[in-house]
Amino acid sequence: QVQLGELGGGLVQPGGSLRLSCAASGSLSNSYTMGWYRQAPGKQRELVASITGGGQTYYADSVKGRFTISRDNAKDTVYLQMNSLKPEDTAVYYCNAQHTLVRSHNFWGQGTQVTVSS
């Protein structure tokens, strides 16, 4: 069982930056692909970025060049650096851990609100 807790959300002006972190209670071994998802009001939850145990990354087109995902397995923590934020980035951001072999080992954090507004 892995428990995830996100930190770092808040209110930021357009063009600003935020860094989200996701700390795991259990060990984030290389067997887990870590992802950041977001859900805006009235919209479906969408994948923003992910990183495999080997360090391969994926980014949604809407955040490419602005967001960077990274992980520190020694600290059992995943980060999402968000730069050049836009109002359309406003959403609740969720951390996810998905075991690469055991599909039922899928865990979510409670979410953190990111609001981009002047």
N, C-alpha and C positions, 0 to 999 in steps of 0.2 A: 504494500500500500504506500502510495506517495501522496503527500499533502503539499499543495502549492499555495504560496502567498505572494500577491503582487504588491509592489510599492512604487511610488513615483508619479502617480497621476496628479492632475491639478488643472488650474486655469492658466493659459498662456496666450499671448497675443500672436496674431498671424506673423509668420516668419520666425517665430521663436523656436526653442528647443526644449525637449524633455527627455529624461532617461528613465525608462521603466526597468524594474528588476523583479525577478521571480525567484524566490527561494524555496527549495524543496526540503521537506522534512526527511525524506529518505534519500538514498544515494542516486544521483543522476548518472547512472552508468552510461557507457556508450551505446547501450541497447535501446535508449530512448531517443526518439526524435522530439525536439522541443519546438513548440510553435506559439506564436502570438496571433490571436484572433481579435476581431473587434465587432461590436454590434451597435449600430446607430439606431435611434428611435424609429420604429416602423420598418426597419430593414432586417434582413437575415444576417446571421453571424457569418463573417467572412475571414478567410485566412489572410493575414497580413504578411507574415514571414515565418520561416521555419529553418531549423538547423539540425542536421543529423549528428550522430555520435562522431562521425568522421570529419565533421566540419563543413559539409556541403550545405549551401544555403539556397533558399528560394525566397523571392519577393513578389508580391503582387505588383502588377504594372503601375498601379496608382501610387506606390511608395518607393519605387526603384530610384536610386540616386539620392534619396532623402533619409531613408531609415536603414539602420544597420543592426542585425541580430548577432549576438555573440553568446558564448557559454563558457563558464568556468567550472569544470567538473570537480575540481578540488574544493570549491566553495559551494557546490550544488546549487549554482545560481545561473540564470539566463537573463540576458539584458536585451533591451530594445532601445537604441539611441534614435531619437526622432528629431530631425532637423527640418528647417524650412516648413514648419507646420502650417497647415491650411485649415480654414473653418470646416471643410469637409472631412477632416481627420477626427472631428469630434465624435466620440463614441465611448462605450465601455470596452476596455481592453482586457482580454482574458489570456492567461497562460495555460498551455496545454502540454501534457507529456504523453506520448504514445509509444508503447513498446513496439519495437520493429517486428517481433515474431509473435507475441501474444496479444492479439487484437483487443481482448477484453481488458488489458491493462492500459486504460485510457483515463487520465486524470485531469481535472480542471481546477483552476484557482477561482476565487470569489469575484474577481474583476476589479478594475480600478478605472475611475472616470477620468477621461481626458477631454477638456473643453478648450477649443481654440476660438477666441473671440476678442474683439477690440472693445 
